[in-house]
């Protein structure tokens, strides 16, 4: 990537790139750290699933991964099939 003397490059692009370049010159993409969900009771998972699906019904689409994770946990515990 070539540099520039523009304000956009100097104020926005350069700080992003300079902190994220590995030794080979490739941009390092870091994913969010894993969020582990601990549960003691199946009812806790079901309650959380109800809350997330209600939020999703209200228009919040940010909970898809957590919903899928809870469904997977419930399947592994043989609660649902």
PyMOL Python script that loads the backbone (N, CA, C, O; Angstrom):
from pymol import cmd

cmd.read_pdbstr("""\
ATOM      1  N   UNK A   1       0.841  -1.164   0.000  1.00  0.00           N
ATOM      2  CA  UNK A   1       0.000   0.000   0.000  1.00  0.00           C
ATOM      3  C   UNK A   1       0.891   1.233   0.000  1.00  0.00           C
ATOM      4  O   UNK A   1       1.849   1.320   0.769  1.00  0.00           O
ATOM      5  N   UNK A   2       0.577   2.156  -0.844  1.00  0.00           N
ATOM      6  CA  UNK A   2       1.379   3.369  -0.937  1.00  0.00           C
ATOM      7  C   UNK A   2       0.820   4.441  -0.025  1.00  0.00           C
ATOM      8  O   UNK A   2      -0.392   4.551   0.162  1.00  0.00           O
ATOM      9  N   UNK A   3       1.702   5.213   0.527  1.00  0.00           N
ATOM     10  CA  UNK A   3       1.312   6.307   1.393  1.00  0.00           C
ATOM     11  C   UNK A   3       0.906   7.539   0.609  1.00  0.00           C
ATOM     12  O   UNK A   3       1.038   7.590  -0.614  1.00  0.00           O
ATOM     13  N   UNK A   4       0.420   8.512   1.320  1.00  0.00           N
ATOM     14  CA  UNK A   4      -0.018   9.751   0.706  1.00  0.00           C
ATOM     15  C   UNK A   4       0.143  10.865   1.732  1.00  0.00           C
ATOM     16  O   UNK A   4       0.275  10.599   2.927  1.00  0.00           O
ATOM     17  N   UNK A   5       0.134  12.098   1.274  1.00  0.00           N
ATOM     18  CA  UNK A   5       0.230  13.241   2.182  1.00  0.00           C
ATOM     19  C   UNK A   5      -1.144  13.820   2.511  1.00  0.00           C
ATOM     20  O   UNK A   5      -1.238  14.868   3.149  1.00  0.00           O
ATOM     21  N   UNK A   6      -2.205  13.145   2.080  1.00  0.00           N
ATOM     22  CA  UNK A   6      -3.550  13.660   2.341  1.00  0.00           C
ATOM     23  C   UNK A   6      -3.902  13.518   3.816  1.00  0.00           C
ATOM     24  O   UNK A   6      -3.347  12.675   4.519  1.00  0.00           O
ATOM     25  N   UNK A   7      -4.817  14.341   4.269  1.00  0.00           N
ATOM     26  CA  UNK A   7      -5.255  14.286   5.664  1.00  0.00           C
ATOM     27  C   UNK A   7      -5.950  12.970   5.985  1.00  0.00           C
ATOM     28  O   UNK A   7      -5.773  12.415   7.070  1.00  0.00           O
ATOM     29  N   UNK A   8      -6.741  12.474   5.037  1.00  0.00           N
ATOM     30  CA  UNK A   8      -7.439  11.210   5.253  1.00  0.00           C
ATOM     31  C   UNK A   8      -6.439  10.087   5.503  1.00  0.00           C
ATOM     32  O   UNK A   8      -6.615   9.295   6.429  1.00  0.00           O
ATOM     33  N   UNK A   9      -5.386  10.012   4.680  1.00  0.00           N
ATOM     34  CA  UNK A   9      -4.386   8.962   4.865  1.00  0.00           C
ATOM     35  C   UNK A   9      -3.664   9.136   6.200  1.00  0.00           C
ATOM     36  O   UNK A   9      -3.511   8.177   6.956  1.00  0.00           O
ATOM     37  N   UNK A  10      -3.223  10.352   6.485  1.00  0.00           N
ATOM     38  CA  UNK A  10      -2.433  10.597   7.693  1.00  0.00           C
ATOM     39  C   UNK A  10      -3.210  10.413   8.985  1.00  0.00           C
ATOM     40  O   UNK A  10      -2.659   9.936   9.977  1.00  0.00           O
ATOM     41  N   UNK A  11      -4.484  10.786   8.986  1.00  0.00           N
ATOM     42  CA  UNK A  11      -5.273  10.738  10.225  1.00  0.00           C
ATOM     43  C   UNK A  11      -6.029   9.430  10.432  1.00  0.00           C
ATOM     44  O   UNK A  11      -6.291   9.045  11.571  1.00  0.00           O
ATOM     45  N   UNK A  12      -6.381   8.745   9.353  1.00  0.00           N
ATOM     46  CA  UNK A  12      -7.221   7.559   9.494  1.00  0.00           C
ATOM     47  C   UNK A  12      -6.501   6.280   9.066  1.00  0.00           C
ATOM     48  O   UNK A  12      -6.400   5.334   9.847  1.00  0.00           O
ATOM     49  N   UNK A  13      -6.010   6.250   7.848  1.00  0.00           N
ATOM     50  CA  UNK A  13      -5.481   5.012   7.282  1.00  0.00           C
ATOM     51  C   UNK A  13      -4.140   4.627   7.892  1.00  0.00           C
ATOM     52  O   UNK A  13      -3.948   3.476   8.284  1.00  0.00           O
ATOM     53  N   UNK A  14      -3.215   5.571   7.979  1.00  0.00           N
ATOM     54  CA  UNK A  14      -1.877   5.259   8.482  1.00  0.00           C
ATOM     55  C   UNK A  14      -1.889   4.702   9.907  1.00  0.00           C
ATOM     56  O   UNK A  14      -1.199   3.717  10.170  1.00  0.00           O
ATOM     57  N   UNK A  15      -2.655   5.302  10.847  1.00  0.00           N
ATOM     58  CA  UNK A  15      -2.674   4.712  12.197  1.00  0.00           C
ATOM     59  C   UNK A  15      -3.245   3.298  12.224  1.00  0.00           C
ATOM     60  O   UNK A  15      -2.800   2.471  13.021  1.00  0.00           O
ATOM     61  N   UNK A  16      -4.214   3.008  11.374  1.00  0.00           N
ATOM     62  CA  UNK A  16      -4.784   1.661  11.343  1.00  0.00           C
ATOM     63  C   UNK A  16      -3.782   0.652  10.819  1.00  0.00           C
ATOM     64  O   UNK A  16      -3.668  -0.448  11.359  1.00  0.00           O
ATOM     65  N   UNK A  17      -3.073   1.007   9.797  1.00  0.00           N
ATOM     66  CA  UNK A  17      -2.144   0.078   9.165  1.00  0.00           C
ATOM     67  C   UNK A  17      -0.877  -0.096   9.988  1.00  0.00           C
ATOM     68  O   UNK A  17      -0.360  -1.208  10.099  1.00  0.00           O
ATOM     69  N   UNK A  18      -0.375   0.975  10.560  1.00  0.00           N
ATOM     70  CA  UNK A  18       0.899   0.883  11.265  1.00  0.00           C
ATOM     71  C   UNK A  18       0.816  -0.006  12.498  1.00  0.00           C
ATOM     72  O   UNK A  18       1.832  -0.565  12.911  1.00  0.00           O
ATOM     73  N   UNK A  19      -0.355  -0.153  13.094  1.00  0.00           N
ATOM     74  CA  UNK A  19      -0.499  -1.004  14.274  1.00  0.00           C
ATOM     75  C   UNK A  19      -0.862  -2.436  13.917  1.00  0.00           C
ATOM     76  O   UNK A  19      -0.813  -3.316  14.777  1.00  0.00           O
ATOM     77  N   UNK A  20      -1.227  -2.688  12.657  1.00  0.00           N
ATOM     78  CA  UNK A  20      -1.735  -4.006  12.301  1.00  0.00           C
ATOM     79  C   UNK A  20      -0.910  -4.722  11.243  1.00  0.00           C
ATOM     80  O   UNK A  20      -1.422  -5.623  10.579  1.00  0.00           O
ATOM     81  N   UNK A  21       0.332  -4.354  11.069  1.00  0.00           N
ATOM     82  CA  UNK A  21       1.134  -4.993  10.027  1.00  0.00           C
ATOM     83  C   UNK A  21       2.076  -6.006  10.661  1.00  0.00           C
ATOM     84  O   UNK A  21       2.786  -5.704  11.620  1.00  0.00           O
ATOM     85  N   UNK A  22       2.068  -7.207  10.107  1.00  0.00           N
ATOM     86  CA  UNK A  22       3.000  -8.222  10.570  1.00  0.00           C
ATOM     87  C   UNK A  22       4.305  -8.055   9.805  1.00  0.00           C
ATOM     88  O   UNK A  22       4.416  -7.150   8.978  1.00  0.00           O
ATOM     89  N   UNK A  23       5.284  -8.895  10.057  1.00  0.00           N
ATOM     90  CA  UNK A  23       6.586  -8.782   9.425  1.00  0.00           C
ATOM     91  C   UNK A  23       6.561  -8.927   7.914  1.00  0.00           C
ATOM     92  O   UNK A  23       7.439  -8.393   7.237  1.00  0.00           O
ATOM     93  N   UNK A  24       5.580  -9.635   7.365  1.00  0.00           N
ATOM     94  CA  UNK A  24       5.515  -9.836   5.932  1.00  0.00           C
ATOM     95  C   UNK A  24       4.809  -8.695   5.216  1.00  0.00           C
ATOM     96  O   UNK A  24       4.762  -8.692   3.986  1.00  0.00           O
ATOM     97  N   UNK A  25       4.271  -7.748   5.924  1.00  0.00           N
ATOM     98  CA  UNK A  25       3.569  -6.639   5.298  1.00  0.00           C
ATOM     99  C   UNK A  25       2.103  -6.905   5.053  1.00  0.00           C
ATOM    100  O   UNK A  25       1.460  -6.175   4.298  1.00  0.00           O
ATOM    101  N   UNK A  26       1.561  -7.933   5.675  1.00  0.00           N
ATOM    102  CA  UNK A  26       0.144  -8.229   5.542  1.00  0.00           C
ATOM    103  C   UNK A  26      -0.604  -7.685   6.754  1.00  0.00           C
ATOM    104  O   UNK A  26      -0.080  -7.653   7.868  1.00  0.00           O
ATOM    105  N   UNK A  27      -1.825  -7.265   6.513  1.00  0.00           N
ATOM    106  CA  UNK A  27      -2.623  -6.756   7.618  1.00  0.00           C
ATOM    107  C   UNK A  27      -3.089  -7.930   8.467  1.00  0.00           C
ATOM    108  O   UNK A  27      -3.572  -8.932   7.939  1.00  0.00           O
ATOM    109  N   UNK A  28      -2.949  -7.808   9.751  1.00  0.00           N
ATOM    110  CA  UNK A  28      -3.348  -8.853  10.671  1.00  0.00           C
ATOM    111  C   UNK A  28      -4.810  -8.624  11.042  1.00  0.00           C
ATOM    112  O   UNK A  28      -5.182  -7.551  11.517  1.00  0.00           O
ATOM    113  N   UNK A  29      -5.617  -9.631  10.822  1.00  0.00           N
ATOM    114  CA  UNK A  29      -7.029  -9.545  11.174  1.00  0.00           C
ATOM    115  C   UNK A  29      -7.224 -10.356  12.435  1.00  0.00           C
ATOM    116  O   UNK A  29      -6.981 -11.563  12.452  1.00  0.00           O
ATOM    117  N   UNK A  30      -7.656  -9.702  13.477  1.00  0.00           N
ATOM    118  CA  UNK A  30      -7.855 -10.412  14.729  1.00  0.00           C
ATOM    119  C   UNK A  30      -9.344 -10.537  15.006  1.00  0.00           C
ATOM    120  O   UNK A  30     -10.082  -9.554  14.949  1.00  0.00           O
ATOM    121  N   UNK A  31      -9.767 -11.728  15.298  1.00  0.00           N
ATOM    122  CA  UNK A  31     -11.164 -11.983  15.639  1.00  0.00           C
ATOM    123  C   UNK A  31     -11.376 -11.671  17.112  1.00  0.00           C
ATOM    124  O   UNK A  31     -10.427 -11.588  17.892  1.00  0.00           O
ATOM    125  N   UNK A  32     -12.623 -11.502  17.468  1.00  0.00           N
ATOM    126  CA  UNK A  32     -12.940 -11.281  18.878  1.00  0.00           C
ATOM    127  C   UNK A  32     -12.580 -12.530  19.658  1.00  0.00           C
ATOM    128  O   UNK A  32     -12.683 -13.641  19.138  1.00  0.00           O
ATOM    129  N   UNK A  33     -12.159 -12.357  20.901  1.00  0.00           N
ATOM    130  CA  UNK A  33     -11.848 -13.546  21.694  1.00  0.00           C
ATOM    131  C   UNK A  33     -13.118 -14.362  21.942  1.00  0.00           C
ATOM    132  O   UNK A  33     -14.229 -13.832  21.946  1.00  0.00           O
ATOM    133  N   UNK A  34     -12.922 -15.650  22.146  1.00  0.00           N
ATOM    134  CA  UNK A  34     -14.060 -16.523  22.397  1.00  0.00           C
ATOM    135  C   UNK A  34     -14.754 -16.110  23.683  1.00  0.00           C
ATOM    136  O   UNK A  34     -14.114 -15.730  24.663  1.00  0.00           O
ATOM    137  N   UNK A  35     -16.064 -16.191  23.657  1.00  0.00           N
ATOM    138  CA  UNK A  35     -16.845 -15.942  24.856  1.00  0.00           C
ATOM    139  C   UNK A  35     -17.412 -17.273  25.310  1.00  0.00           C
ATOM    140  O   UNK A  35     -18.245 -17.871  24.628  1.00  0.00           O
ATOM    141  N   UNK A  36     -16.959 -17.730  26.456  1.00  0.00           N
ATOM    142  CA  UNK A  36     -17.420 -19.005  26.972  1.00  0.00           C
ATOM    143  C   UNK A  36     -18.676 -18.780  27.788  1.00  0.00           C
ATOM    144  O   UNK A  36     -18.757 -17.848  28.588  1.00  0.00           O
ATOM    145  N   UNK A  37     -19.644 -19.636  27.578  1.00  0.00           N
ATOM    146  CA  UNK A  37     -20.904 -19.549  28.303  1.00  0.00           C
ATOM    147  C   UNK A  37     -20.933 -20.694  29.294  1.00  0.00           C
ATOM    148  O   UNK A  37     -20.899 -21.864  28.912  1.00  0.00           O
ATOM    149  N   UNK A  38     -20.997 -20.348  30.565  1.00  0.00           N
ATOM    150  CA  UNK A  38     -21.062 -21.354  31.608  1.00  0.00           C
ATOM    151  C   UNK A  38     -22.500 -21.447  32.088  1.00  0.00           C
ATOM    152  O   UNK A  38     -23.173 -20.434  32.277  1.00  0.00           O
ATOM    153  N   UNK A  39     -22.955 -22.658  32.280  1.00  0.00           N
ATOM    154  CA  UNK A  39     -24.307 -22.841  32.765  1.00  0.00           C
ATOM    155  C   UNK A  39     -24.359 -24.037  33.688  1.00  0.00           C
ATOM    156  O   UNK A  39     -23.678 -25.040  33.473  1.00  0.00           O
ATOM    157  N   UNK A  40     -25.172 -23.918  34.714  1.00  0.00           N
ATOM    158  CA  UNK A  40     -25.328 -24.986  35.701  1.00  0.00           C
ATOM    159  C   UNK A  40     -26.640 -25.736  35.498  1.00  0.00           C
ATOM    160  O   UNK A  40     -26.782 -26.891  35.902  1.00  0.00           O
ATOM    161  N   UNK A  41     -27.582 -25.069  34.873  1.00  0.00           N
ATOM    162  CA  UNK A  41     -28.920 -25.605  34.766  1.00  0.00           C
ATOM    163  C   UNK A  41     -29.419 -25.374  33.346  1.00  0.00           C
ATOM    164  O   UNK A  41     -29.151 -24.325  32.760  1.00  0.00           O
ATOM    165  N   UNK A  42     -30.129 -26.328  32.795  1.00  0.00           N
ATOM    166  CA  UNK A  42     -30.668 -26.183  31.448  1.00  0.00           C
ATOM    167  C   UNK A  42     -31.642 -25.015  31.384  1.00  0.00           C
ATOM    168  O   UNK A  42     -31.761 -24.356  30.352  1.00  0.00           O
ATOM    169  N   UNK A  43     -32.327 -24.765  32.473  1.00  0.00           N
ATOM    170  CA  UNK A  43     -33.287 -23.659  32.507  1.00  0.00           C
ATOM    171  C   UNK A  43     -32.611 -22.308  32.289  1.00  0.00           C
ATOM    172  O   UNK A  43     -33.219 -21.394  31.733  1.00  0.00           O
ATOM    173  N   UNK A  44     -31.349 -22.175  32.727  1.00  0.00           N
ATOM    174  CA  UNK A  44     -30.606 -20.942  32.487  1.00  0.00           C
ATOM    175  C   UNK A  44     -30.425 -20.711  30.990  1.00  0.00           C
ATOM    176  O   UNK A  44     -30.595 -19.595  30.498  1.00  0.00           O
ATOM    177  N   UNK A  45     -30.078 -21.782  30.272  1.00  0.00           N
ATOM    178  CA  UNK A  45     -29.899 -21.661  28.828  1.00  0.00           C
ATOM    179  C   UNK A  45     -31.210 -21.344  28.132  1.00  0.00           C
ATOM    180  O   UNK A  45     -31.247 -20.523  27.216  1.00  0.00           O
ATOM    181  N   UNK A  46     -32.276 -21.985  28.559  1.00  0.00           N
ATOM    182  CA  UNK A  46     -33.584 -21.745  27.942  1.00  0.00           C
ATOM    183  C   UNK A  46     -34.029 -20.313  28.194  1.00  0.00           C
ATOM    184  O   UNK A  46     -34.560 -19.665  27.291  1.00  0.00           O
ATOM    185  N   UNK A  47     -33.823 -19.811  29.399  1.00  0.00           N
ATOM    186  CA  UNK A  47     -34.184 -18.424  29.713  1.00  0.00           C
ATOM    187  C   UNK A  47     -33.377 -17.445  28.872  1.00  0.00           C
ATOM    188  O   UNK A  47     -33.920 -16.462  28.368  1.00  0.00           O
ATOM    189  N   UNK A  48     -32.087 -17.708  28.720  1.00  0.00           N
ATOM    190  CA  UNK A  48     -31.237 -16.843  27.898  1.00  0.00           C
ATOM    191  C   UNK A  48     -31.672 -16.894  26.442  1.00  0.00           C
ATOM    192  O   UNK A  48     -31.688 -15.871  25.759  1.00  0.00           O
ATOM    193  N   UNK A  49     -32.025 -18.087  25.966  1.00  0.00           N
ATOM    194  CA  UNK A  49     -32.494 -18.244  24.595  1.00  0.00           C
ATOM    195  C   UNK A  49     -33.790 -17.473  24.373  1.00  0.00           C
ATOM    196  O   UNK A  49     -33.965 -16.847  23.328  1.00  0.00           O
ATOM    197  N   UNK A  50     -34.694 -17.513  25.339  1.00  0.00           N
ATOM    198  CA  UNK A  50     -35.947 -16.749  25.241  1.00  0.00           C
ATOM    199  C   UNK A  50     -35.661 -15.254  25.157  1.00  0.00           C
ATOM    200  O   UNK A  50     -36.259 -14.544  24.349  1.00  0.00           O
ATOM    201  N   UNK A  51     -34.744 -14.785  25.997  1.00  0.00           N
ATOM    202  CA  UNK A  51     -34.394 -13.368  26.002  1.00  0.00           C
ATOM    203  C   UNK A  51     -33.787 -12.944  24.672  1.00  0.00           C
ATOM    204  O   UNK A  51     -34.139 -11.894  24.135  1.00  0.00           O
ATOM    205  N   UNK A  52     -32.881 -13.750  24.139  1.00  0.00           N
ATOM    206  CA  UNK A  52     -32.222 -13.408  22.875  1.00  0.00           C
ATOM    207  C   UNK A  52     -33.191 -13.453  21.699  1.00  0.00           C
ATOM    208  O   UNK A  52     -33.129 -12.599  20.815  1.00  0.00           O
ATOM    209  N   UNK A  53     -34.085 -14.437  21.678  1.00  0.00           N
ATOM    210  CA  UNK A  53     -35.042 -14.498  20.569  1.00  0.00           C
ATOM    211  C   UNK A  53     -36.038 -13.356  20.642  1.00  0.00           C
ATOM    212  O   UNK A  53     -36.477 -12.856  19.606  1.00  0.00           O
ATOM    213  N   UNK A  54     -36.404 -12.930  21.848  1.00  0.00           N
ATOM    214  CA  UNK A  54     -37.284 -11.767  21.985  1.00  0.00           C
ATOM    215  C   UNK A  54     -36.584 -10.513  21.482  1.00  0.00           C
ATOM    216  O   UNK A  54     -37.200  -9.675  20.824  1.00  0.00           O
ATOM    217  N   UNK A  55     -35.302 -10.385  21.789  1.00  0.00           N
ATOM    218  CA  UNK A  55     -34.527  -9.251  21.311  1.00  0.00           C
ATOM    219  C   UNK A  55     -34.410  -9.279  19.793  1.00  0.00           C
ATOM    220  O   UNK A  55     -34.486  -8.239  19.138  1.00  0.00           O
ATOM    221  N   UNK A  56     -34.224 -10.466  19.240  1.00  0.00           N
ATOM    222  CA  UNK A  56     -34.123 -10.604  17.789  1.00  0.00           C
ATOM    223  C   UNK A  56     -35.460 -10.281  17.121  1.00  0.00           C
ATOM    224  O   UNK A  56     -35.490  -9.667  16.054  1.00  0.00           O
ATOM    225  N   UNK A  57     -36.554 -10.690  17.740  1.00  0.00           N
ATOM    226  CA  UNK A  57     -37.885 -10.378  17.211  1.00  0.00           C
ATOM    227  C   UNK A  57     -38.130  -8.876  17.215  1.00  0.00           C
ATOM    228  O   UNK A  57     -38.820  -8.347  16.343  1.00  0.00           O
ATOM    229  N   UNK A  58     -37.558  -8.191  18.205  1.00  0.00           N
ATOM    230  CA  UNK A  58     -37.711  -6.741  18.300  1.00  0.00           C
ATOM    231  C   UNK A  58     -36.843  -5.998  17.290  1.00  0.00           C
ATOM    232  O   UNK A  58     -36.951  -4.779  17.160  1.00  0.00           O
ATOM    233  N   UNK A  59     -35.979  -6.724  16.570  1.00  0.00           N
ATOM    234  CA  UNK A  59     -35.198  -6.090  15.524  1.00  0.00           C
ATOM    235  C   UNK A  59     -33.701  -6.100  15.717  1.00  0.00           C
ATOM    236  O   UNK A  59     -32.974  -5.639  14.836  1.00  0.00           O
ATOM    237  N   UNK A  60     -33.206  -6.610  16.840  1.00  0.00           N
ATOM    238  CA  UNK A  60     -31.769  -6.665  17.076  1.00  0.00           C
ATOM    239  C   UNK A  60     -31.216  -7.931  16.434  1.00  0.00           C
ATOM    240  O   UNK A  60     -31.575  -9.039  16.833  1.00  0.00           O
ATOM    241  N   UNK A  61     -30.349  -7.773  15.451  1.00  0.00           N
ATOM    242  CA  UNK A  61     -29.829  -8.930  14.717  1.00  0.00           C
ATOM    243  C   UNK A  61     -28.423  -9.325  15.153  1.00  0.00           C
ATOM    244  O   UNK A  61     -27.764 -10.095  14.455  1.00  0.00           O
ATOM    245  N   UNK A  62     -27.956  -8.827  16.270  1.00  0.00           N
ATOM    246  CA  UNK A  62     -26.584  -9.090  16.703  1.00  0.00           C
ATOM    247  C   UNK A  62     -26.423 -10.361  17.523  1.00  0.00           C
ATOM    248  O   UNK A  62     -25.310 -10.681  17.939  1.00  0.00           O
ATOM    249  N   UNK A  63     -27.503 -11.091  17.765  1.00  0.00           N
ATOM    250  CA  UNK A  63     -27.434 -12.236  18.668  1.00  0.00           C
ATOM    251  C   UNK A  63     -27.442 -13.583  17.963  1.00  0.00           C
ATOM    252  O   UNK A  63     -27.571 -14.614  18.624  1.00  0.00           O
ATOM    253  N   UNK A  64     -27.309 -13.608  16.652  1.00  0.00           N
ATOM    254  CA  UNK A  64     -27.430 -14.862  15.910  1.00  0.00           C
ATOM    255  C   UNK A  64     -26.426 -15.909  16.364  1.00  0.00           C
ATOM    256  O   UNK A  64     -26.791 -17.072  16.535  1.00  0.00           O
ATOM    257  N   UNK A  65     -25.182 -15.528  16.560  1.00  0.00           N
ATOM    258  CA  UNK A  65     -24.148 -16.501  16.953  1.00  0.00           C
ATOM    259  C   UNK A  65     -24.422 -17.091  18.333  1.00  0.00           C
ATOM    260  O   UNK A  65     -24.254 -18.293  18.540  1.00  0.00           O
ATOM    261  N   UNK A  66     -24.840 -16.256  19.267  1.00  0.00           N
ATOM    262  CA  UNK A  66     -25.116 -16.758  20.607  1.00  0.00           C
ATOM    263  C   UNK A  66     -26.342 -17.664  20.612  1.00  0.00           C
ATOM    264  O   UNK A  66     -26.371 -18.665  21.328  1.00  0.00           O
ATOM    265  N   UNK A  67     -27.351 -17.318  19.822  1.00  0.00           N
ATOM    266  CA  UNK A  67     -28.548 -18.155  19.723  1.00  0.00           C
ATOM    267  C   UNK A  67     -28.172 -19.533  19.178  1.00  0.00           C
ATOM    268  O   UNK A  67     -28.600 -20.561  19.704  1.00  0.00           O
ATOM    269  N   UNK A  68     -27.367 -19.537  18.118  1.00  0.00           N
ATOM    270  CA  UNK A  68     -26.949 -20.816  17.537  1.00  0.00           C
ATOM    271  C   UNK A  68     -26.108 -21.628  18.521  1.00  0.00           C
ATOM    272  O   UNK A  68     -26.217 -22.853  18.573  1.00  0.00           O
ATOM    273  N   UNK A  69     -25.275 -20.949  19.294  1.00  0.00           N
ATOM    274  CA  UNK A  69     -24.445 -21.624  20.284  1.00  0.00           C
ATOM    275  C   UNK A  69     -25.304 -22.262  21.377  1.00  0.00           C
ATOM    276  O   UNK A  69     -25.037 -23.389  21.793  1.00  0.00           O
ATOM    277  N   UNK A  70     -26.316 -21.560  21.836  1.00  0.00           N
ATOM    278  CA  UNK A  70     -27.196 -22.103  22.873  1.00  0.00           C
ATOM    279  C   UNK A  70     -27.981 -23.291  22.333  1.00  0.00           C
ATOM    280  O   UNK A  70     -28.136 -24.294  23.029  1.00  0.00           O
ATOM    281  N   UNK A  71     -28.474 -23.194  21.111  1.00  0.00           N
ATOM    282  CA  UNK A  71     -29.202 -24.310  20.510  1.00  0.00           C
ATOM    283  C   UNK A  71     -28.295 -25.528  20.397  1.00  0.00           C
ATOM    284  O   UNK A  71     -28.724 -26.653  20.652  1.00  0.00           O
ATOM    285  N   UNK A  72     -27.039 -25.303  20.014  1.00  0.00           N
ATOM    286  CA  UNK A  72     -26.083 -26.404  19.929  1.00  0.00           C
ATOM    287  C   UNK A  72     -25.842 -27.043  21.292  1.00  0.00           C
ATOM    288  O   UNK A  72     -25.767 -28.267  21.402  1.00  0.00           O
ATOM    289  N   UNK A  73     -25.722 -26.222  22.323  1.00  0.00           N
ATOM    290  CA  UNK A  73     -25.530 -26.752  23.674  1.00  0.00           C
ATOM    291  C   UNK A  73     -26.741 -27.565  24.117  1.00  0.00           C
ATOM    292  O   UNK A  73     -26.587 -28.621  24.730  1.00  0.00           O
ATOM    293  N   UNK A  74     -27.937 -27.085  23.812  1.00  0.00           N
ATOM    294  CA  UNK A  74     -29.145 -27.810  24.175  1.00  0.00           C
ATOM    295  C   UNK A  74     -29.241 -29.143  23.428  1.00  0.00           C
ATOM    296  O   UNK A  74     -29.723 -30.134  23.978  1.00  0.00           O
ATOM    297  N   UNK A  75     -28.785 -29.164  22.190  1.00  0.00           N
ATOM    298  CA  UNK A  75     -28.766 -30.427  21.430  1.00  0.00           C
ATOM    299  C   UNK A  75     -27.756 -31.402  22.022  1.00  0.00           C
ATOM    300  O   UNK A  75     -28.035 -32.595  22.135  1.00  0.00           O
ATOM    301  N   UNK A  76     -26.593 -30.900  22.397  1.00  0.00           N
ATOM    302  CA  UNK A  76     -25.572 -31.765  22.989  1.00  0.00           C
ATOM    303  C   UNK A  76     -26.019 -32.341  24.329  1.00  0.00           C
ATOM    304  O   UNK A  76     -25.623 -33.444  24.705  1.00  0.00           O
ATOM    305  N   UNK A  77     -26.848 -31.580  25.047  1.00  0.00           N
ATOM    306  CA  UNK A  77     -27.356 -32.049  26.340  1.00  0.00           C
ATOM    307  C   UNK A  77     -28.605 -32.907  26.160  1.00  0.00           C
ATOM    308  O   UNK A  77     -29.217 -33.314  27.147  1.00  0.00           O
ATOM    309  N   UNK A  78     -28.994 -33.191  24.910  1.00  0.00           N
ATOM    310  CA  UNK A  78     -30.187 -33.992  24.582  1.00  0.00           C
ATOM    311  C   UNK A  78     -31.469 -33.400  25.150  1.00  0.00           C
ATOM    312  O   UNK A  78     -32.374 -34.131  25.553  1.00  0.00           O
ATOM    313  N   UNK A  79     -31.540 -32.074  25.181  1.00  0.00           N
ATOM    314  CA  UNK A  79     -32.758 -31.398  25.619  1.00  0.00           C
ATOM    315  C   UNK A  79     -33.674 -31.193  24.423  1.00  0.00           C
ATOM    316  O   UNK A  79     -34.888 -31.359  24.535  1.00  0.00           O
ATOM    317  N   UNK A  80     -33.102 -30.833  23.277  1.00  0.00           N
ATOM    318  CA  UNK A  80     -33.857 -30.683  22.041  1.00  0.00           C
ATOM    319  C   UNK A  80     -33.160 -31.489  20.958  1.00  0.00           C
ATOM    320  O   UNK A  80     -31.994 -31.860  21.085  1.00  0.00           O
ATOM    321  N   UNK A  81     -33.908 -31.751  19.885  1.00  0.00           N
ATOM    322  CA  UNK A  81     -33.310 -32.501  18.769  1.00  0.00           C
ATOM    323  C   UNK A  81     -33.466 -31.742  17.481  1.00  0.00           C
ATOM    324  O   UNK A  81     -33.027 -32.212  16.431  1.00  0.00           O
TER     325      UNK A  81
END
""", "prot")
cmd.dss("prot")
cmd.show_as("cartoon", "prot")
cmd.util.cbc("prot")
cmd.orient("prot")
